[in-house]
Amino acid sequence: YNGRPLLGHDNEFEDNRRVFLAGQERRRRAAAAAAATTTTAVVVNEPVLQSSPTVISQADSNLANEG
């Protein structure tokens, strides 16, 4: 016995890696499906708002001025 399991596959690490990669693929597809069903405006605007605090502060001051 050379330390490998009796089922003919490589080892526990390989099994875990396969399970992990399958899970990654499932999550990637779920994310793609979710992105496809959301409106384009949300998908486009989200990263802009997150990456640019000046846009948010300008929007806030505009709201304050209008109010």
Secondary structure, 3 states (H helix, E strand, C coil): CCCCCCCCCCCHHHHHHHHHHHHHHHHHHHHHHHHHHCCHHHHHHHHHHHHCHHHHHHHHHHHHHHC
